[in-house]
Amino acid sequence: LMRDKVGMPPLSMLSRSDDINTVCLGTAALRRMSNCDGNWRKLIQAGLLDSLASSGMSEEKEILLETAGGLCAISLSEEHRVEIAYKCIKCCIV
């Protein structure tokens, strides 16, 4: 369980890097954080759902696997499903 949001901006930057290995590591860290339901609201409030959703546009299988795992974990909460759908659709359109 995360205690604060200090590490979230760096994770967001990692998941949007130009280096594919860095993106994979950043996305994997986001997925691991999303495995704890106590982190879901903090991840969403920090804007990291945008990072996960945009990672879903990658052509790299490892990144897609990490993205799917993170989004799946957060979607276990009914209250966050609409937010996930909105962010993912928004990434596809833009």
N, C-alpha and C positions, 0 to 999 in steps of 0.2 A: 504494500500500500504506500503510495506516495504521500509524503507529509507536506510538501510545498510544490510550487510550480517552477522552481528555479531552473531545473534541467530541461524543461520543455522547449524553450526557444532554440537551444542548440540542437535538440533532436529534430525540430522542424527544419532547421538549416541542413542537417545531415541528410534528411530524406528528400531534399530538393537540390542536392549537389549535382554537379556535372559529372562527377566520377561515379560510375555504376556500382562499384564495390562499397563506396560510402553510402549511397542510397540504400543498398541492400542492408547494411548494418543499421542505419537509422530506422528503416522500416521494421526490421526485426526487433529493435528495441521498443518501438511503438506497439508492436504486436504483443510483446511480453508484458508491457505495462497494461495493455487492455485485457489481459487474462484475469485481472483482479477487478471485480465489480465495483469496489470502492474507488477505483481510479477513473471510471467511465465519465462521470460528470466533469472531473478536473481536465481530462483529455479534451473533451468537447469545449469546455469554457476557454481553454488555452488555444483553441483553433487547430488542434492536431488532427481533428477529423478531416479537415481540408487536406492535410498532408497525406493521410491514408488514402483518401478518395483519389487524389491526383496520382498517387503511386499505382493505382489500379489501371492507369493508362500505359504503364510500362510494357515493353515487349520481353522483358527478362522474367523467366519463369520463377526464379527465386523471390523476386520482388513481388510478383503476383501472389505467390504462396503466402508470404508474410502479410501482405495487404488483406487477402481473403481471411486469414486467421484473425487479424485484428478486427476487421469489420464484423466478422461472424461473432466474435466474443462480445462486442458492444451491442450487437443486435439481439442478444439474449434478453435485453431489457426492452420491453414494449415501448417505453417512453422515448427511447432513442432511435427507434426504427424509422420514423418519418424523417428525422434529421439526417440519418445515414442516406436514405433514398434521395433526399434533396441535394446533399453534397455530391453524391455520385452522379446524379443526373446533370447537375450544374457543371461538373468536370467534363462530362461527355459533350455537352453543348458548346462550351467555351473552347 
